[in-house]
Amino acid sequence: MEAFTVGQVAETFGVTVRTLHHYDEVGLLHPSERTPAGYRLYTGEDLQRLSTIVVYRRLDFSLEEIGELLDADGAEVIDHLRRQREEVKARLAQMSDLVDAIDRRLEAEMDNQPATTEDLKELFGDGYQEEYQDEAERRWGDTDMWKQSQERTAHWTKEDWSRVKEQVEDFESRLGAAVREGVAVDGDRAAGLAEEHRASIGQYYDCTHEFQVCLAQMYLSDPRFTEHYEQIEPGTAQWLHDAIVANAANAG
């Protein structure tokens, strides 16, 4: 029957030569043969015993426990393995809890990452167009307001942008209601909506009443903005413009 050297056995079973020497020293696995020069040689039966030892070690059995199992009769082995099985099941449950904890931490860390372009497209759909961003940078990239906007939003997460989206949707819902109800553009309700609009812009950069009026004029002169507001309620672009202008005049 073929016999194997220590090096061959170590490579096959993924253990070290030093480990095999230790197993021999503690009486756990004696090689059955020796070369004429005295080197250890392992037979097929030795390898079967080693394979059992390796399995038990992976189950975290101590060498003493393994020795007892190898020398025990069938009933003792079954009883010991049942106890060990319960211990392993308990350990697996602990590891499962640990994996869940790691997943929660990983999710939290990922949620705290700045939103990606893909995140923004998912949130805003057709409302987010990269070409609009490029156009805005070309037009205002050298202004302080653009720099403020980039600095303030650089670390906004997907959750931050989702909150902004909800705020905008809530504002535009109430804006449309005011237009439908024929609310006066120079009254308190219109002034409140105009200030909400200015505050929403202020999340990105400092927005004075004067600059807000400039934005309002763009809502009428740029067909893309006009179309957006007209989809809320016909006449909304003009109403918002007039409310902003009236509020700025009263603030001045």
Secondary structure, DSSP 8 states (H G I E B T S, - for coil): ---EEHHHHHHHHT--HHHHHHHHHTTS---SEE-TT--EEE-HHHHHHHHHHHHHHHTT--HHHHHHHHHS-HHHHHHHHHHHHHHHHHHHHHHHHHHHHHHHHHHHHHHTSB--HHHHHHHHGGG--HHHHHHHHHHHTTSHHHHHHHHHHTT-BHHHHHHHHHHHHHHHHHHHHHHHTT--TTSHHHHHHHHHHHHHHHTTS---HHHHHHHHHHHHHSHHHHHHHHHHSTTHHHHHHHHHHHHHHHH-
